Amino acid sequence: MLLQNLVTKRNFIMTTNFRAIATCLLAYVCFDLMSVHVRLLSSNYSPQELSVYRNVIGVIPAIFYMWYSKELSLKISDYKIEKWKLGIFRGLMIAVAQLCFYTALAKLELATVSALGQVGALFIVLLAIFIYKEKVGLWRWIAVIVGFIGAIMIMKPGTDIFSWYSILPICAAFCYASSIVTLRSFKSSVSSAILFLYSATSAAFGAMILAFGSITFTPIKSPMDGLLITSMAVCGGFGVVFLMYAFRNAPSALLAPFSYFGILTSFLIGWIVFDEFPVNTLFPGVILILISGFVIIWRENRASKF
């Protein structure tokens, strides 16, 4: 009986982990599809406009997540959390991140933006040091340094290839990392669905403030554009939902390596859809970013065992 229970438990964990990994990969595919939409739409609409559309329509997946988790309510008091200001701040950081990300997508190759965005893992380490006074050993410091060297090699500052737009994915990675790291400040009793609703709603307001203060909106030019805009927002919103589901149902150490799946898919999509093949731009810098990320994952996994 004991052996049977152990086998049943092991099979349950394996099934749960498999579903989490599959959902995680689906999330990154959704993000890549969102990026394709942004590239297609950026010829007619500014990054500020696309960010507003993405975040306003993106509230719908947040409401869906609330319904799925059976937390949707008509009582405002049910949505109150202790650190609500931090919840709003996370959404504002996401709005800034998306504006940087969308601007970069309009100017750079898809795979380049994806590769530079992977330095978010390095920012998570650095922010944990400064915000939570977390102790970081030699290996993780080496990983941070190597990762930034890789990013610099991709950007190639001081050469004719360098573009100021290449800084934007790194700025976006910093803002996204800030929103991720600060999740530690919330009590475990606060649900992911509530936090997602806070971030989605405040990101929508933040995007509108950034847009209305800098541009004049243009009308949506065609029903096809309207469909693409809606699809873009839905892909991005459900990408977040899938990612949150995955990380709630499997260890972070198991799922973290799959974040680099996005570099491969964005490279393939950029090659197939936009005829981009930025091998000379990405290598060897992307290798250093990958190495640094895996070193951080290895150290986190090792530390969790002690």
Number of C-alpha atoms within 10 A of each C-alpha: 6 7 8 9 10 11 12 12 12 12 12 12 14 13 12 15 19 15 16 24 21 15 20 26 21 17 26 25 19 21 21 25 20 24 25 20 20 26 21 17 18 18 10 11 17 20 24 27 21 24 29 25 19 28 28 19 21 26 23 18 22 24 18 16 23 19 13 11 13 10 15 16 11 8 8 7 8 11 16 12 18 10 11 14 10 19 25 21 19 27 28 25 22 29 31 20 26 28 25 24 27 25 23 24 26 19 14 17 22 27 27 26 27 24 26 29 25 24 26 23 24 24 21 21 20 21 18 18 13 10 11 13 10 12 10 13 9 8 13 22 16 13 24 24 14 21 27 20 17 26 26 16 17 23 22 16 13 8 8 7 10 14 15 9 18 27 19 23 29 26 21 27 26 24 24 24 25 22 22 15 18 18 15 11 11 16 11 9 7 13 14 18 23 22 22 24 24 24 26 31 22 24 30 23 19 22 27 20 15 18 20 13 9 10 11 11 12 10 7 12 10 9 9 10 16 13 10 17 22 16 17 25 26 21 25 24 25 21 25 22 21 21 19 19 19 25 19 12 15 18 13 14 17 14 19 18 14 15 15 17 14 21 24 13 18 25 22 17 19 21 16 11 9 14 11 16 17 16 12 9 17 20 13 14 23 23 16 20 29 20 15 28 25 17 17 22 20 15 16 14 15 11 9 8 6 5
